[in-house]
Amino acid sequence: MGPDAPQRHARPARAGRLPVRALIVLVALAGTACAGGVGKYRNAAAGYGGPTALPGAPAAAAGTGQGALAAADGSSPAAVTDTTIPAGSPAVKVLTGAVASSVTPASGPAARFSRASGATAATTDAGPSGSSGAAGVPPPSAAGTGSGPAGPATGGGPGTSATVPTPVPGAGTTIGITKDTITLGVVYPKSGAYTGLFRNVPAVVQAAADEAGLINGRRLVVKYYDDGTANAGTIQVEEKRAKDEVFSLMSIISESNVVLAPLANQHKIPIVVGNIDRKVAEPLTYAFPVFVYWSRAAAVLPSFIKNTLEAGARKIGVVYEGTSTAIDAKNVFKERAKELGLNVIFEQPIAQNQSTCANEVSNLQAHGVELVYMMNGPLGAVCMLRDAKALGYKPMWTGVGASWNANVVATASGGGADGIRTLATGTTLETPAGRHYAELMRKAAPDSGADTDDIMLLEYALMRSTIEGLRRTGPDLTREGLVQTWETRMNDFDSGYLPPPTFGPGNRSGPLLVGVTACCTNGQWTSPQIGWRAAF
C-alpha cells in the first residue's frame, strides 16, 4: 500500500500496547498448541502426513518426511471440480464503490444505523458473560422493525442459565421465541487452541445485539456454547443442549461447522456459518454459509496469481492443514492451476495448531518453491511466516478467504506478512465498514483490544448477517420461516462487511465474489480496493 492509504484512527496511548498483546496471545497459543489434539471430524484427515512431491519435482530434504496423508475413511481426498455458478443464481455483480452514507437500506451499514434507541440485548451463558451495551451507539433499523423501547437486559454472568423461553402459539417451530425475545445461540472456541484468538466473541456479539435494538418488537437474548476449537465431542454435547434452548445458531470456525451444521440440520435449527467445507454445506437445508467457500476462492486464486500477482511463471508450493475444508480447497486449486498452465510442484501438510515449522519451510526451500499458497488458519500461518523469516526464505506468499490474513498474524510473525496479497471474504479495519466496527467496540468494550482485532471484525460481520435474516423474516418468527427468508430474501444483502450471498431452495452457494487484502500499512492488513469481484 502507498503512503496515501486510508489510516485507522487509533488512540495514541494504546498504539504501543496492542501489538505486544497480540504477540503474547499468539506466542502463548503456539507454544502450547501441540499439547492437545484437535478432534477428528467428518471428512477430516486422520493424521498429518509427510510432504508430497509432484512428478518431476526435486526430492525432499532428507529426514523431513512424516508418512502418508490419509483420509478418515482410508480413501484419498476427492477434488471438487464444480466451480461454476449454479443455474438459477442471480447475476454476479462487481462492486467497486466504498460503503457510504448514501447506500440503500439493503446494501450498506449506514441505512441500518439511523434509528436512535436504548435497546439492549440479554445474554445468558454457562461461561463468559457478554459485555454491557454500547452506550450512545445508534442501532440498525429496517422496514418492519418493531418500535418502542426495549425491555431491560437480563443478567447472564458465569454459572447462570436462563429459563428456556416458552414457545408462542402458531404454525411452525418457535423454540427460543417468546412474545418479547429471540434466543440466539453463538458457538465459538471457549476452550482449545483458538481460545485466545476468540476471547472477545461475547463482547462483539453483545455489542452487535445492543446496536440492533428491537427486532420486529423483540429483543435478542444470546446464549454461548463451546466448540472446543473444533472438538467433535464438545460440539455434540453443546449442540444437544442448544437445540432445545435457542431459535437459531451462529458459528464461524470451519471444522467446527463440519460437525455442527449437520447436527443442526438434523434437529432443524437454522444456522448461519462462516467457513465450512463446501461438500458438507451444500446438501443441508438449515445451514447458510455467508463466507466465501475456501474451495470457491481457491478456484479463483490461480487467475489472481497469474494476472494480478504476475507470478504465473513461478514454481508453486501448497501448504495446507489437514482439515476437510483446507484439503478441499487445495485440490480445487491444483486442478484450476493445471488448467491455466501454472506449475504446482510441491504440497506440504501442517497441523491446524502447529507451533514449529522449520522442517516444512526447509522442504519448500529444497524444492525451489518460489510462490507459496497457504491454506490454513492463523496459528499455522504464524508458524510458517516466522520460521521462513528466521531461515531467510523469501518466497511470494498468498492465500484465500477468512484464514490467516489477520493483523495478529502480521504482528506475531515479526513482519513476515509484509508484502503479501490474498483473496478475502471480508473487509478490513480501515474501510468505512471497518471504521464503524472499531468505533462501536471502543465504546462497547474499551481496552479489550476488540477495536483493532480484524478476526473479531469477521465475527461482527457474521452477527450482522444473522440479525438481518431475523429482521427480514418479520414478527411471525418460526424456524421454517427463517429458512424461507434466507432462501428467498437475502441475496441482495451487501452489508459492506461480506459479499452478498447466493441462496435458494436447494441452493447453498453462499457468496460468489471475493475481495483483496494486502499487508501491511502501519502493521495492519488493508483493502487495496473496496468491493467484491468474481474473477481476475
RATANOR-V629863 format. One record per residue. RES is the residue in one small letter. NEAR is the number of other C-alpha atoms within 10 Angstrom. Layout:
res:RES near:NEAR
res:RES near:NEAR
This chain:
res:m near:15
res:g near:7
res:p near:8
res:d near:7
res:a near:12
res:p near:16
res:q near:15
res:r near:17
res:h near:10
res:a near:13
res:r near:9
res:p near:8
res:a near:8
res:r near:11
res:a near:10
res:g near:10
res:r near:11
res:l near:19
res:p near:19
res:v near:14
res:r near:15
res:a near:21
res:l near:18
res:i near:16
res:v near:18
res:l near:26
res:v near:18
res:a near:14
res:l near:21
res:a near:21
res:g near:14
res:t near:15
res:a near:21
res:c near:16
res:a near:9
res:g near:10
res:g near:14
res:v near:18
res:g near:18
res:k near:18
res:y near:20
res:r near:18
res:n near:21
res:a near:22
res:a near:23
res:a near:17
res:g near:18
res:y near:20
res:g near:18
res:g near:18
res:p near:24
res:t near:19
res:a near:18
res:l near:13
res:p near:9
res:g near:8
res:a near:15
res:p near:13
res:a near:13
res:a near:19
res:a near:16
res:a near:10
res:g near:7
res:t near:14
res:g near:15
res:q near:11
res:g near:12
res:a near:11
res:l near:20
res:a near:17
res:a near:20
res:a near:17
res:d near:12
res:g near:10
res:s near:10
res:s near:11
res:p near:18
res:a near:12
res:a near:16
res:v near:19
res:t near:15
res:d near:11
res:t near:15
res:t near:9
res:i near:14
res:p near:12
res:a near:7
res:g near:10
res:s near:14
res:p near:14
res:a near:9
res:v near:15
res:k near:12
res:v near:13
res:l near:17
res:t near:12
res:g near:11
res:a near:15
res:v near:21
res:a near:15
res:s near:12
res:s near:11
res:v near:15
res:t near:13
res:p near:18
res:a near:17
res:s near:18
res:g near:22
res:p near:25
res:a near:22
res:a near:19
res:r near:21
res:f near:19
res:s near:13
res:r near:17
res:a near:14
res:s near:22
res:g near:21
res:a near:25
res:t near:29
res:a near:30
res:a near:26
res:t near:28
res:t near:25
res:d near:21
res:a near:16
res:g near:18
res:p near:22
res:s near:21
res:g near:26
res:s near:20
res:s near:18
res:g near:23
res:a near:24
res:a near:15
res:g near:13
res:v near:22
res:p near:20
res:p near:23
res:p near:27
res:s near:27
res:a near:19
res:a near:11
res:g near:14
res:t near:19
res:g near:19
res:s near:15
res:g near:11
res:p near:14
res:a near:20
res:g near:16
res:p near:12
res:a near:17
res:t near:13
res:g near:15
res:g near:22
res:g near:16
res:p near:13
res:g near:11
res:t near:14
res:s near:15
res:a near:16
res:t near:8
res:v near:14
res:p near:21
res:t near:13
res:p near:15
res:v near:16
res:p near:11
res:g near:10
res:a near:11
res:g near:12
res:t near:18
res:t near:22
res:i near:23
res:g near:25
res:i near:28
res:t near:18
res:k near:16
res:d near:16
res:t near:19
res:i near:26
res:t near:26
res:l near:25
res:g near:24
res:v near:24
res:v near:26
res:y near:26
res:p near:24
res:k near:21
res:s near:17
res:g near:20
res:a near:27
res:y near:24
res:t near:18
res:g near:17
res:l near:20
res:f near:19
res:r near:18
res:n near:21
res:v near:26
res:p near:22
res:a near:24
res:v near:25
res:v near:25
res:q near:28
res:a near:29
res:a near:28
res:a near:29
res:d near:29
res:e near:30
res:a near:29
res:g near:28
res:l near:30
res:i near:28
res:n near:22
res:g near:21
res:r near:24
res:r near:28
res:l near:28
res:v near:26
res:v near:24
res:k near:27
res:y near:26
res:y near:24
res:d near:23
res:d near:29
res:g near:23
res:t near:25
res:a near:27
res:n near:21
res:a near:22
res:g near:14
res:t near:17
res:i near:24
res:q near:15
res:v near:13
res:e near:18
res:e near:23
res:k near:13
res:r near:12
res:a near:23
res:k near:19
res:d near:14
res:e near:21
res:v near:24
res:f near:25
res:s near:27
res:l near:27
res:m near:26
res:s near:26
res:i near:24
res:i near:22
res:s near:25
res:e near:28
res:s near:28
res:n near:31
res:v near:27
res:v near:24
res:l near:27
res:a near:30
res:p near:21
res:l near:18
res:a near:23
res:n near:17
res:q near:12
res:h near:14
res:k near:19
res:i near:27
res:p near:25
res:i near:28
res:v near:25
res:v near:28
res:g near:24
res:n near:25
res:i near:30
res:d near:24
res:r near:23
res:k near:16
res:v near:18
res:a near:25
res:e near:17
res:p near:14
res:l near:18
res:t near:24
res:y near:27
res:a near:27
res:f near:28
res:p near:29
res:v near:27
res:f near:29
res:v near:30
res:y near:29
res:w near:30
res:s near:29
res:r near:28
res:a near:27
res:a near:30
res:a near:26
res:v near:22
res:l near:25
res:p near:26
res:s near:20
res:f near:21
res:i near:22
res:k near:18
res:n near:12
res:t near:13
res:l near:15
res:e near:11
res:a near:18
res:g near:20
res:a near:13
res:r near:19
res:k near:19
res:i near:26
res:g near:28
res:v near:26
res:v near:25
res:y near:25
res:e near:23
res:g near:24
res:t near:28
res:s near:26
res:t near:26
res:a near:28
res:i near:27
res:d near:27
res:a near:24
res:k near:25
res:n near:20
res:v near:25
res:f near:27
res:k near:23
res:e near:18
res:r near:19
res:a near:23
res:k near:12
res:e near:10
res:l near:13
res:g near:12
res:l near:21
res:n near:16
res:v near:24
res:i near:21
res:f near:26
res:e near:24
res:q near:20
res:p near:25
res:i near:26
res:a near:23
res:q near:23
res:n near:28
res:q near:23
res:s near:24
res:t near:21
res:c near:20
res:a near:16
res:n near:16
res:e near:24
res:v near:24
res:s near:19
res:n near:24
res:l near:27
res:q near:20
res:a near:14
res:h near:19
res:g near:18
res:v near:25
res:e near:18
res:l near:22
res:v near:22
res:y near:24
res:m near:26
res:m near:29
res:n near:26
res:g near:24
res:p near:25
res:l near:28
res:g near:27
res:a near:31
res:v near:28
res:c near:25
res:m near:25
res:l near:25
res:r near:23
res:d near:22
res:a near:22
res:k near:16
res:a near:14
res:l near:13
res:g near:10
res:y near:16
res:k near:15
res:p near:18
res:m near:18
res:w near:21
res:t near:24
res:g near:25
res:v near:31
res:g near:25
res:a near:25
res:s near:25
res:w near:25
res:n near:30
res:a near:23
res:n near:25
res:v near:29
res:v near:28
res:a near:27
res:t near:22
res:a near:26
res:s near:25
res:g near:16
res:g near:16
res:g near:23
res:a near:29
res:d near:18
res:g near:14
res:i near:17
res:r near:26
res:t near:24
res:l near:24
res:a near:28
res:t near:28
res:g near:27
res:t near:29
res:t near:28
res:l near:25
res:e near:21
res:t near:22
res:p near:22
res:a near:23
res:g near:24
res:r near:18
res:h near:16
res:y near:25
res:a near:24
res:e near:16
res:l near:23
res:m near:26
res:r near:18
res:k near:17
res:a near:26
res:a near:20
res:p near:12
res:d near:12
res:s near:15
res:g near:19
res:a near:25
res:d near:25
res:t near:25
res:d near:24
res:d near:23
res:i near:23
res:m near:24
res:l near:25
res:l near:22
res:e near:21
res:y near:22
res:a near:25
res:l near:24
res:m near:24
res:r near:21
res:s near:23
res:t near:21
res:i near:18
res:e near:21
res:g near:20
res:l near:23
res:r near:25
res:r near:20
res:t near:21
res:g near:19
res:p near:16
res:d near:15
res:l near:25
res:t near:25
res:r near:22
res:e near:16
res:g near:19
res:l near:25
res:v near:24
res:q near:18
res:t near:20
res:w near:27
res:e near:20
res:t near:14
res:r near:16
res:m near:20
res:n near:20
res:d near:14
res:f near:19
res:d near:21
res:s near:23
res:g near:27
res:y near:27
res:l near:26
res:p near:28
res:p near:25
res:p near:24
res:t near:29
res:f near:24
res:g near:21
res:p near:11
res:g near:11
res:n near:19
res:r near:24
res:s near:22
res:g near:24
res:p near:24
res:l near:26
res:l near:27
res:v near:26
res:g near:27
res:v near:23
res:t near:25
res:a near:23
res:c near:24
res:c near:19
res:t near:19
res:n near:11
res:g near:17
res:q near:24
res:w near:27
res:t near:28
res:s near:24
res:p near:18
res:q near:16
res:i near:20
res:g near:23
res:w near:26
res:r near:16
res:a near:15
res:a near:15
res:f near:12
